[in-house]
Structure formats: C-alpha cells, structure tokens
C-alpha cells in the first residue's frame, strides 16, 4: 500500500484541477464490506468516514486520493 500512496503523491497537479475536495464522497450506498473494511459505496474506511466532518482540506484531499486508488484497483 505504501507504493500506492507514493504514486498518488506523484499525480500531476493538472489531474486534480477543478476537484472540490470538500464534497463528501458519500453516494448513499452505505454498506461496509467485511472483507475490505471499506464502504462499498464510497470506498472509505470507518475511520475516514468518521473523520470527514472535522477533516481539513489536506486530510480530505488525502482521503480522495485513497478513494481513487481503491476504485482503480477494483
């Protein structure tokens, strides 16, 4: 997983252009997958979901990057 996080840090700024990281990734399909420990809808962990409301911009951006990695790995 560490390699994936390193790769996400190398994503060109243009790939993030126009992305509003303050928007919640929730799509109202709230089902926790026991095998992945991620929500099947938004691809966040319970810790990420719980932290979202008080997360700063940098933390939300990091969570969104993890979500994109998880979706790409499916």
OpenMM code with the backbone's topology and positions (N, CA, C; nanometers):
from openmm import Vec3, app, unit

residues = "UNK UNK UNK UNK UNK UNK UNK UNK UNK UNK UNK UNK UNK UNK UNK UNK UNK UNK UNK UNK UNK UNK UNK UNK UNK UNK UNK UNK UNK UNK UNK UNK UNK UNK UNK UNK UNK UNK UNK UNK UNK UNK UNK UNK UNK UNK UNK UNK UNK UNK UNK UNK UNK UNK UNK UNK UNK UNK UNK UNK UNK UNK UNK UNK UNK UNK UNK UNK UNK UNK UNK UNK UNK UNK".split()
positions = [
    Vec3(0.0832, -0.1192, 0.0000),
    Vec3(0.0000, 0.0000, 0.0000),
    Vec3(0.0869, 0.1245, 0.0000),
    Vec3(0.2021, 0.1176, 0.0628),
    Vec3(0.2885, 0.2339, 0.0688),
    Vec3(0.3275, 0.2807, -0.0711),
    Vec3(0.3522, 0.1877, -0.1625),
    Vec3(0.3860, 0.2255, -0.3001),
    Vec3(0.2720, 0.2999, -0.3669),
    Vec3(0.1480, 0.2592, -0.3388),
    Vec3(0.0333, 0.3279, -0.3978),
    Vec3(0.0245, 0.4703, -0.3464),
    Vec3(0.0524, 0.4905, -0.2186),
    Vec3(0.0464, 0.6245, -0.1629),
    Vec3(0.1544, 0.7115, -0.2250),
    Vec3(0.2709, 0.6554, -0.2487),
    Vec3(0.3786, 0.7298, -0.3127),
    Vec3(0.3374, 0.7694, -0.4538),
    Vec3(0.2764, 0.6772, -0.5258),
    Vec3(0.2312, 0.7069, -0.6617),
    Vec3(0.1291, 0.8198, -0.6622),
    Vec3(0.0361, 0.8198, -0.5649),
    Vec3(-0.0667, 0.9236, -0.5639),
    Vec3(-0.0061, 1.0611, -0.5416),
    Vec3(0.1032, 1.0672, -0.4671),
    Vec3(0.1685, 1.1958, -0.4431),
    Vec3(0.2330, 1.2473, -0.5707),
    Vec3(0.2545, 1.1573, -0.6663),
    Vec3(0.3207, 1.1955, -0.7903),
    Vec3(0.2212, 1.2317, -0.8996),
    Vec3(0.0920, 1.2297, -0.8699),
    Vec3(-0.0105, 1.2660, -0.9677),
    Vec3(0.0080, 1.4128, -1.0042),
    Vec3(0.0137, 1.4436, -1.1335),
    Vec3(0.0309, 1.5832, -1.1738),
    Vec3(-0.0817, 1.6711, -1.1217),
    Vec3(-0.0498, 1.7947, -1.0935),
    Vec3(-0.1486, 1.8892, -1.0421),
    Vec3(-0.2664, 1.9033, -1.1383),
    Vec3(-0.2418, 1.8897, -1.2674),
    Vec3(-0.3483, 1.9028, -1.3669),
    Vec3(-0.4567, 1.7971, -1.3469),
    Vec3(-0.4189, 1.6798, -1.2948),
    Vec3(-0.5168, 1.5738, -1.2718),
    Vec3(-0.6150, 1.6130, -1.1619),
    Vec3(-0.5736, 1.7007, -1.0734),
    Vec3(-0.6584, 1.7461, -0.9644),
    Vec3(-0.7301, 1.8771, -0.9961),
    Vec3(-0.7042, 1.9342, -1.1092),
    Vec3(-0.7615, 2.0642, -1.1449),
    Vec3(-0.9140, 2.0569, -1.1407),
    Vec3(-0.9737, 2.1495, -1.0689),
    Vec3(-1.1188, 2.1577, -1.0631),
    Vec3(-1.1837, 2.0646, -0.9628),
    Vec3(-1.1061, 1.9806, -0.8971),
    Vec3(-1.1615, 1.8866, -0.7998),
    Vec3(-1.1957, 1.9616, -0.6715),
    Vec3(-1.3183, 1.9474, -0.6250),
    Vec3(-1.3618, 2.0083, -0.4996),
    Vec3(-1.3500, 1.9023, -0.3908),
    Vec3(-1.2425, 1.9078, -0.3158),
    Vec3(-1.2164, 1.8064, -0.2147),
    Vec3(-1.3051, 1.8199, -0.0922),
    Vec3(-1.3790, 1.9274, -0.0805),
    Vec3(-1.4665, 1.9443, 0.0352),
    Vec3(-1.5963, 1.8654, 0.0205),
    Vec3(-1.6291, 1.8226, -0.1014),
    Vec3(-1.7506, 1.7467, -0.1271),
    Vec3(-1.7342, 1.6049, -0.0731),
    Vec3(-1.8314, 1.5611, 0.0033),
    Vec3(-1.8258, 1.4264, 0.0595),
    Vec3(-1.8318, 1.3217, -0.0512),
    Vec3(-1.7523, 1.2165, -0.0382),
    Vec3(-1.7566, 1.1079, -0.1376),
    Vec3(-1.8772, 1.0152, -0.1202),
    Vec3(-1.9570, 1.0378, -0.0167),
    Vec3(-2.0716, 0.9510, 0.0100),
    Vec3(-2.1697, 0.9535, -0.1077),
    Vec3(-2.2126, 0.8327, -0.1488),
    Vec3(-2.3121, 0.8220, -0.2564),
    Vec3(-2.4385, 0.7511, -0.2063),
    Vec3(-2.4554, 0.7481, -0.0728),
    Vec3(-2.5721, 0.6887, -0.0084),
    Vec3(-2.5898, 0.5406, -0.0375),
    Vec3(-2.4791, 0.4703, -0.0531),
    Vec3(-2.4772, 0.3242, -0.0615),
    Vec3(-2.3880, 0.2808, 0.0548),
    Vec3(-2.4435, 0.2888, 0.1746),
    Vec3(-2.3646, 0.2714, 0.2967),
    Vec3(-2.3672, 0.1262, 0.3423),
    Vec3(-2.2766, 0.0476, 0.2860),
    Vec3(-2.2654, -0.0937, 0.3195),
    Vec3(-2.1176, -0.1232, 0.3432),
    Vec3(-2.0848, -0.1591, 0.4670),
    Vec3(-1.9455, -0.1902, 0.4979),
    Vec3(-1.9146, -0.3327, 0.4527),
    Vec3(-1.8107, -0.3462, 0.3751),
    Vec3(-1.7680, -0.4754, 0.3235),
    Vec3(-1.6770, -0.5402, 0.4278),
    Vec3(-1.7154, -0.6560, 0.4832),
    Vec3(-1.6344, -0.7181, 0.5875),
    Vec3(-1.4983, -0.7669, 0.5383),
    Vec3(-1.4861, -0.7919, 0.4093),
    Vec3(-1.3586, -0.8396, 0.3550),
    Vec3(-1.2582, -0.7267, 0.3372),
    Vec3(-1.3047, -0.6090, 0.2971),
    Vec3(-1.2133, -0.4977, 0.2712),
    Vec3(-1.2126, -0.3945, 0.3840),
    Vec3(-1.3136, -0.3992, 0.4715),
    Vec3(-1.3331, -0.2993, 0.5778),
    Vec3(-1.3548, -0.1599, 0.5196),
    Vec3(-1.4085, -0.1552, 0.3979),
    Vec3(-1.4398, -0.0295, 0.3303),
    Vec3(-1.5878, -0.0271, 0.2958),
    Vec3(-1.6424, 0.0926, 0.2864),
    Vec3(-1.7798, 0.1084, 0.2406),
    Vec3(-1.7863, 0.0742, 0.0919),
    Vec3(-1.8817, -0.0086, 0.0536),
    Vec3(-1.8958, -0.0451, -0.0882),
    Vec3(-1.9343, 0.0757, -0.1739),
    Vec3(-1.9974, 0.1747, -0.1143),
    Vec3(-2.0393, 0.2920, -0.1903),
    Vec3(-1.9284, 0.3922, -0.2136),
    Vec3(-1.8678, 0.4383, -0.1056),
    Vec3(-1.7705, 0.5475, -0.1181),
    Vec3(-1.6250, 0.5035, -0.1086),
    Vec3(-1.6028, 0.3775, -0.0741),
    Vec3(-1.4675, 0.3223, -0.0639),
    Vec3(-1.3844, 0.3845, 0.0485),
    Vec3(-1.4518, 0.4297, 0.1562),
    Vec3(-1.3804, 0.4822, 0.2725),
    Vec3(-1.3892, 0.3833, 0.3878),
    Vec3(-1.2888, 0.3882, 0.4756),
    Vec3(-1.2916, 0.3100, 0.5983),
    Vec3(-1.3819, 0.3811, 0.6988),
    Vec3(-1.4184, 0.3114, 0.8058),
    Vec3(-1.4997, 0.3741, 0.9097),
    Vec3(-1.4268, 0.4933, 0.9709),
    Vec3(-1.2964, 0.4826, 0.9904),
    Vec3(-1.2188, 0.5944, 1.0450),
    Vec3(-1.2234, 0.7153, 0.9521),
    Vec3(-1.2137, 0.6910, 0.8218),
    Vec3(-1.2177, 0.8011, 0.7244),
    Vec3(-1.3561, 0.8663, 0.7215),
    Vec3(-1.4598, 0.7848, 0.7317),
    Vec3(-1.5967, 0.8373, 0.7335),
    Vec3(-1.6173, 0.9217, 0.8584),
    Vec3(-1.5740, 0.8709, 0.9734),
    Vec3(-1.5928, 0.9418, 1.0997),
    Vec3(-1.5138, 1.0719, 1.1030),
    Vec3(-1.3974, 1.0750, 1.0415),
    Vec3(-1.3110, 1.1930, 1.0442),
    Vec3(-1.3545, 1.3011, 0.9461),
    Vec3(-1.4346, 1.2657, 0.8479),
    Vec3(-1.4650, 1.3570, 0.7380),
    Vec3(-1.5181, 1.4925, 0.7837),
    Vec3(-1.6110, 1.4955, 0.8744),
    Vec3(-1.6761, 1.6197, 0.9163),
    Vec3(-1.5810, 1.7223, 0.9769),
    Vec3(-1.4771, 1.6764, 1.0428),
    Vec3(-1.3823, 1.7684, 1.1054),
    Vec3(-1.2478, 1.7719, 1.0329),
    Vec3(-1.2371, 1.7019, 0.9227),
    Vec3(-1.1110, 1.6957, 0.8480),
    Vec3(-1.0819, 1.8282, 0.7783),
    Vec3(-0.9564, 1.8636, 0.7734),
    Vec3(-0.9140, 1.9814, 0.6995),
    Vec3(-0.8997, 1.9491, 0.5518),
    Vec3(-0.8692, 2.0500, 0.4747),
    Vec3(-0.8591, 2.0330, 0.3294),
    Vec3(-0.7537, 1.9286, 0.2914),
    Vec3(-0.6393, 1.9319, 0.3564),
    Vec3(-0.5316, 1.8373, 0.3233),
    Vec3(-0.5735, 1.6935, 0.3535),
    Vec3(-0.6424, 1.6723, 0.4652),
    Vec3(-0.6860, 1.5378, 0.5001),
    Vec3(-0.7933, 1.4894, 0.4034),
    Vec3(-0.8851, 1.5769, 0.3649),
    Vec3(-0.9879, 1.5381, 0.2679),
    Vec3(-0.9259, 1.5052, 0.1330),
    Vec3(-0.8275, 1.5841, 0.0932),
    Vec3(-0.7581, 1.5564, -0.0332),
    Vec3(-0.6909, 1.4192, -0.0277),
    Vec3(-0.6272, 1.3869, 0.0850),
    Vec3(-0.5604, 1.2576, 0.1007),
    Vec3(-0.6615, 1.1429, 0.0945),
    Vec3(-0.7767, 1.1614, 0.1582),
    Vec3(-0.8806, 1.0582, 0.1543),
    Vec3(-0.9309, 1.0389, 0.0113),
    Vec3(-0.9541, 1.1484, -0.0601),
    Vec3(-0.9983, 1.1380, -0.2000),
    Vec3(-0.8949, 1.0644, -0.2848),
    Vec3(-0.7678, 1.0882, -0.2607),
    Vec3(-0.6638, 1.0186, -0.3362),
    Vec3(-0.6674, 0.8688, -0.3080),
    Vec3(-0.6887, 0.8325, -0.1814),
    Vec3(-0.7008, 0.6908, -0.1474),
    Vec3(-0.8224, 0.6288, -0.2153),
    Vec3(-0.9319, 0.7022, -0.2193),
    Vec3(-1.0540, 0.6515, -0.2843),
    Vec3(-1.0267, 0.6241, -0.4326),
    Vec3(-0.9597, 0.7182, -0.4995),
    Vec3(-0.9284, 0.6971, -0.6423),
    Vec3(-0.8409, 0.5739, -0.6612),
    Vec3(-0.7446, 0.5533, -0.5739),
    Vec3(-0.6587, 0.4342, -0.5821),
    Vec3(-0.7399, 0.3072, -0.5623),
    Vec3(-0.8283, 0.3100, -0.4642),
    Vec3(-0.9089, 0.1921, -0.4351),
    Vec3(-1.0027, 0.1603, -0.5502),
    Vec3(-1.0612, 0.2603, -0.6091),
    Vec3(-1.1517, 0.2377, -0.7233),
    Vec3(-1.0749, 0.1846, -0.8438),
    Vec3(-0.9557, 0.2350, -0.8658),
    Vec3(-0.8745, 0.1893, -0.9785),
    Vec3(-0.8282, 0.0455, -0.9599),
    Vec3(-0.8123, 0.0024, -0.8344),
    Vec3(-0.7636, -0.1318, -0.8061),
    Vec3(-0.8732, -0.2387, -0.8174),
    Vec3(-0.9973, -0.1968, -0.8273),
    Vec3(-1.1077, -0.2938, -0.8366),
    Vec3(-1.1038, -0.3725, -0.9609),
] * unit.nanometer
topology = app.Topology()
chain = topology.addChain("A")
for resn in residues:
    res = topology.addResidue(resn, chain)
    for name in ("N", "CA", "C"):
        topology.addAtom(name, app.Element.getBySymbol(name[0]), res)
